[in-house]
Amino acid sequence: MEISYLILAITAGISFWAFQDASIKENLLLYPYRDWKNNTYYTLITSGFIHADFNHLLFNLLSYYFFAPALSQQIGGIPFLGLYFFSLIVSDLPSFFQYKKDPTFRSLGASGAVSAVIFAFLVKNLPLQPSLTIYVFLFPLPAWLFGILFLGYSYWMTKKGEGTVHHAAHLYGALSGILFMLIYDPFLLQQLWHLLPL
């Protein structure tokens, strides 16, 4: 199975498992106050494989599906796997340190990694195809516009500050996806520079 689809299937499977068993969700979610004390840092990764509810799961996996298979084919399965797990960790680290003394903060969801995949795809493809279009539920949409809307929604939800959905991780994830791609392919920086309206 292609690696991006395998990640999608595993995420859906673990999320549905956690929907049925609250103790699974509790053990796997990111809880900096507990994890800092108990050295359970694995939750920086496991929290990305569980979701608050079906709508949260659907939003993340659909957004992932629009970009992940194409990116995985472009850069290869192993680099894609590196990107995904790198962004799971990096997108959670700021909040982990920010809330390690706050017993009320918990978060979960693949938000950071999904955002990283989207923006890694954009960094990889927009220099050569600035007018690149994706199809969201059969409707054409400029890829760059989807990225902006995705971050805009995340920013709005972060300001609302509701629930355990870690919307701030979208923002950190976008940065980690861009950083990963620029390290993986430094030539992209030169290509992006030529897009600037100088």
C-alpha positions as CSV (number, residue, x, y, z in Angstrom):
1,M,0.0,0.0,0.0
2,E,1.3,3.5,-0.8
3,I,2.6,5.1,2.3
4,S,0.2,8.1,2.4
5,Y,-2.8,5.8,2.2
6,L,-1.3,3.6,4.9
7,I,-1.1,6.6,7.3
8,L,-4.6,7.6,6.4
9,A,-5.9,4.1,7.2
10,I,-4.0,3.8,10.5
11,T,-5.2,7.3,11.6
12,A,-8.8,6.4,10.8
13,G,-8.5,3.0,12.5
14,I,-6.9,4.4,15.7
15,S,-9.3,7.3,15.9
16,F,-12.4,5.0,15.6
17,W,-10.9,2.8,18.3
18,A,-10.5,5.8,20.6
19,F,-14.1,6.9,19.8
20,Q,-15.2,3.6,21.4
21,D,-12.8,3.6,24.4
22,A,-12.3,6.9,26.3
23,S,-9.3,5.4,28.1
24,I,-7.4,4.9,24.8
25,K,-8.1,8.6,23.9
26,E,-6.9,9.7,27.3
27,N,-3.7,7.7,27.1
28,L,-2.8,8.8,23.6
29,L,-3.7,12.5,23.7
30,L,-1.2,15.3,24.3
31,Y,-1.4,16.3,28.0
32,P,1.7,18.4,28.6
33,Y,1.1,18.7,32.4
34,R,1.0,14.9,32.8
35,D,3.5,14.1,30.0
36,W,6.2,16.4,31.4
37,K,6.0,14.9,34.8
38,N,5.8,11.3,33.6
39,N,8.2,11.6,30.7
40,T,5.5,10.3,28.3
41,Y,6.7,12.2,25.3
42,Y,5.4,9.6,22.9
43,T,2.1,11.6,23.0
44,L,3.7,14.2,20.7
45,I,3.2,11.5,18.1
46,T,0.2,9.4,19.3
47,S,-2.0,12.5,19.7
48,G,-1.8,12.9,16.0
49,F,-3.6,9.6,15.4
50,I,-6.7,10.3,17.5
51,H,-9.5,12.9,17.0
52,A,-12.1,14.7,19.1
53,D,-15.1,13.4,17.0
54,F,-16.0,12.2,13.5
55,N,-16.2,15.7,12.0
56,H,-12.7,16.6,13.3
57,L,-11.4,13.3,11.8
58,L,-13.2,13.9,8.5
59,F,-11.9,17.5,8.1
60,N,-8.3,16.4,8.7
61,L,-8.4,13.3,6.5
62,L,-10.1,15.0,3.6
63,S,-7.6,17.9,3.7
64,Y,-4.8,15.3,3.9
65,Y,-6.2,13.3,1.0
66,F,-6.3,16.3,-1.4
67,F,-2.5,16.6,-1.1
68,A,-0.7,13.6,0.5
69,P,-0.8,11.0,-2.3
70,A,0.6,13.4,-4.9
71,L,3.3,14.7,-2.5
72,S,4.3,11.2,-1.5
73,Q,4.7,10.2,-5.2
74,Q,6.8,13.3,-5.8
75,I,9.3,13.0,-3.0
76,G,9.1,9.3,-2.2
77,G,7.6,7.2,0.6
78,I,10.5,7.4,3.1
79,P,10.9,11.2,2.9
80,F,7.1,11.6,3.1
81,L,7.2,9.5,6.3
82,G,10.0,11.7,7.6
83,L,8.0,14.8,6.9
84,Y,4.9,13.4,8.6
85,F,6.5,12.4,11.8
86,F,8.8,15.4,11.9
87,S,5.8,17.7,11.7
88,L,3.8,15.7,14.2
89,I,6.5,16.4,16.8
90,V,7.5,19.9,15.8
91,S,4.0,21.2,15.5
92,D,3.2,20.1,19.1
93,L,6.5,21.2,20.8
94,P,5.6,25.0,21.2
95,S,2.3,24.1,23.0
96,F,3.9,21.3,24.9
97,F,6.4,23.7,26.6
98,Q,3.8,26.5,26.8
99,Y,1.3,24.4,28.7
100,K,3.5,22.0,30.7
101,K,2.4,23.7,33.9
102,D,-1.3,23.9,33.0
103,P,-3.3,20.9,34.2
104,T,-6.3,22.0,32.0
105,F,-4.7,21.9,28.6
106,R,-5.1,18.8,26.4
107,S,-5.0,18.4,22.6
108,L,-5.3,15.8,19.9
109,G,-5.6,15.5,16.2
110,A,-3.4,15.3,13.0
111,S,-3.7,19.0,12.5
112,G,0.0,19.8,12.5
113,A,1.0,16.9,10.2
114,V,-1.9,17.7,7.8
115,S,-1.0,21.3,7.6
116,A,2.7,20.3,7.0
117,V,1.7,18.1,4.1
118,I,-0.4,20.9,2.5
119,F,2.3,23.5,2.7
120,A,5.1,21.1,1.8
121,F,3.0,20.3,-1.3
122,L,2.6,24.0,-2.1
123,V,6.3,24.8,-1.6
124,K,7.2,21.9,-3.9
125,N,4.7,22.6,-6.7
126,L,3.8,26.3,-6.8
127,P,7.2,27.5,-8.0
128,L,6.7,25.5,-11.2
129,Q,2.9,25.7,-11.3
130,P,1.7,29.0,-9.7
131,S,-1.8,28.5,-11.0
132,L,-2.1,24.9,-9.8
133,T,-5.7,23.8,-9.2
134,I,-6.9,21.1,-6.9
135,Y,-10.4,19.6,-6.8
136,V,-12.3,19.8,-3.5
137,F,-15.4,17.7,-3.8
138,L,-15.2,18.0,-7.6
139,F,-15.0,21.8,-7.4
140,P,-11.8,23.5,-8.7
141,L,-9.9,25.6,-6.3
142,P,-6.5,27.3,-6.6
143,A,-4.1,25.3,-4.4
144,W,-2.7,28.4,-2.8
145,L,-6.2,29.6,-1.9
146,F,-7.0,26.3,-0.2
147,G,-3.8,26.8,1.9
148,I,-4.8,30.3,3.0
149,L,-8.4,29.2,3.8
150,F,-7.0,26.3,5.8
151,L,-4.8,28.5,7.9
152,G,-7.5,31.2,8.2
153,Y,-9.9,28.6,9.6
154,S,-7.3,27.4,12.0
155,Y,-6.4,30.9,13.2
156,W,-10.1,31.6,13.8
157,M,-10.6,28.4,15.8
158,T,-7.4,29.0,17.8
159,K,-8.8,32.4,18.8
160,K,-12.1,30.7,19.9
161,G,-10.0,28.3,22.0
162,E,-12.8,25.7,22.3
163,G,-12.3,22.0,23.1
164,T,-9.2,19.8,22.8
165,V,-8.8,20.3,19.0
166,H,-5.3,21.7,18.6
167,H,-5.9,24.3,16.0
168,A,-2.7,26.2,16.8
169,A,-0.8,23.1,15.5
170,H,-2.0,24.0,12.0
171,L,0.1,27.1,12.1
172,Y,3.2,25.3,13.5
173,G,2.6,22.5,11.1
174,A,2.6,24.8,8.1
175,L,6.0,26.1,9.2
176,S,7.4,22.7,9.9
177,G,6.3,21.5,6.4
178,I,7.9,24.4,4.7
179,L,11.1,23.9,6.8
180,F,11.3,20.2,6.0
181,M,10.9,20.8,2.3
182,L,13.6,23.5,2.2
183,I,16.0,21.2,4.0
184,Y,15.1,18.2,1.8
185,D,15.4,20.3,-1.4
186,P,17.4,23.5,-0.8
187,F,16.9,24.5,-4.5
188,L,13.3,25.2,-3.7
189,L,14.4,28.4,-1.8
190,Q,15.8,29.8,-5.0
191,Q,12.6,28.9,-6.9
192,L,10.4,30.5,-4.3
193,W,12.6,33.6,-4.4
194,H,11.8,34.1,-8.1
195,L,8.1,34.1,-7.2
196,L,8.4,37.2,-5.0
197,P,7.1,40.4,-6.7
198,L,10.5,42.3,-6.5
